[in-house]
């Protein structure tokens, strides 16, 4: 039995259709014991998105951004948020959209991108599925200063840091963005080889 066979939608009300769409849905859900339970949920539909971690394997560096996020600010984050470049798909294919988004935000023109997984970031209330990518870069790949789209209120700073420094920022609480933490942890496990420390000198 599919999940669709366990759902009976009874009513959908649009609560807001301003920036994105907020809906309230009343439905019945068939529980594992076979009984039907009426439930009510609000879902925020902002479309699907993509995010990418640019990395330079030889120099062990990654490209991140810093920008103001009002929802994070009102929940106690009194600083710019450090993030991997990301954006909504806007009906484009994920690999096409992420190339355009990363150039808009960082100025880097990416040659090859590779999708590593996709994930629902807040499935209790937000419908968005986020596609995760990685891609190699070199310093000469930067074609502009980036900065994002001013008409959309973006004022994005670009930062280059080593993978070790980025992981330390997670541990210190300086990086709190979920998608960025996921990408950095993936990179630490699958892209950057662990550095082998020199053997101690015998005395």
N, C-alpha and C positions, 0 to 999 in steps of 0.2 A: 504494500500500500504506500503510495507516495504521500508527501505532506499535503499536496493539493487536495487529496481525498479526505483530509482531516480538517479542512477549513471551509466554513460557510460564512461568506461575507454578507452582512445584513444591512450595513449602512456606512457610507463614506461622506464625511463633511470636510470641506476645505476651510481651514481655520485662518490661513494666511497664504497669499500669492503675491508677495512683494519681491523680496530678493530671490528666494526659492519657494518651494511649496510645502506647507505644513498641513497634513491631513489627520483627521481623527476617524478611526475605523472601528466599528462595532462588529464583532464576528463571533462565531461559535467554533470552539476547538475540540476535536475528539481526543480525549485523554487516553493513556495507555490501557486503562481499564474498560474502555469502550463508551464511557459516558461523555456527554457533550457539555462543555462549560462555556458560558458567555463571557467574553472578555472585551476590553476596550484598550486601544493603543494609539498613540500619536506617532506618526512617522514624518521625518524631515527629508524631503527629496531634493538634493542639490546636484544630482547627476553623478556619474562616475568620474574618477580622476586617475592621474598617473604621477609618479614621483621617481627621481633618479639620484643615484650617488655617482658623481664623477670621481675617478681615481687615477692617480699616476703611480704605477707600480714601482718604477725605478726610484722615485723620490719618496715613496710611501706617504703620499699626500692625498687629500680629498678636498672637494669644493663644497662649501656650505653657504647658507645665506643668513642674514639677520634682518628681521622686519617686525613691525608692530602688529600685534594681534589683540584686538579689543577683548574677545572672550577670555583669553588668557589673563589679560590685565585685570579684568573685573573679578577674576578668581584668584587674585593675589600675586600674579607674576609681574612685578614692577620692573620690567626690563624688556628689551627686544627679544624675540624668540629666535633661537638658532635652529635652522631647518635645512633639510635637503630641498632642492628645487622641486616644485610640484604645481599642478594645475588641473582644472577640469577638462574633460575630453571635448566637450562641445560638439558631439557627434562625429569627431574624428577618430581614426584608429589610434590606439594607445601609443604605439611607437612613433607615429607621425606627430602626434600632439606633444609628446615629451621632448622631441627634438626642438620644436618651436618654443616651447615653454622654457627650456633650459637656456636657450640663446637669449630670450627676452629678459630673463631674470639675471643671468650671469655674464652674458656676452660670449660664452663659449659655443662654438659650432661643433657639434658632436658628429663624429663619423659613424661609429658603430654603437648600437645600444643592444642590450640583452635583457629580456624580461626574466626575472627570477621567481616570482610568484605573484599572486594577488590576494587581497584580504579585505574583509569587512572590518572597518576600524572602530565603529561604535554601533554594533548590530541591535542594541536595545532600542535605538531611536532613529538612527540615521541610515538611509538606504544605500549610501555610497559604497561602491567596490573600488578599491584603489589598486592600480597596477604598478608593481615595483620593478624598476630597471636599474642596471648598472652600465657604465660606459667609461672607457679610457679617454684620457685627455692629455695634452701636452701644453705647456705655457703658450706656444705659438698658435694654439687653436682659438685663442680669445680674439674675437673680431670687434667687440665693442665693450663699453663699460657695464652693459646690462642695466639693472636697476628696476626692471618691471615696467608696468603700464601705469603712467601717472594718472590717466583718466579714470582708472579703477582704484585710485588712492594708494597705489603701491610706491614704496620708497625703500628699495631693497639694497642692502650692502652685501658685497661678496667677500667671503673669507676663505683663505686656504690654510689648512692645518694638517698636521700629520695624523695618521690613524691612531697613534698612541695618545696624542694630545686630545683627539676627539673622544676616545674611550674614557680618558681621565675626566673630561668634562661631563660625561654621563654620570660617572661615579660621584662627582662633586655637585651634581644637581644643576649645572650650567646648561646642559642640553636636556630638555624635558619633552620634546616633541616625539610622539610615539613612532611615526613613520621613519624619522631620522634615526632613532635608537635601533629600530629593526634593521635598517640598511647598514648602519655601522657595525652592528653585531654580525650580520651576514658577511660583511667584508672582512672582519677580523677572523672569522671561521673559514672562509672559502676563497678569499682573494689574496690577502697579505700573509706571506709565510712568516711564521714566528721567528724572531731574531734569536740566533744562537749566541749565548754569552761565551766569551773566551774562558777556557779552563783556568782555574786558579794556578798561580805560579807556586811551585813547590819551594818551601823554605828549608 
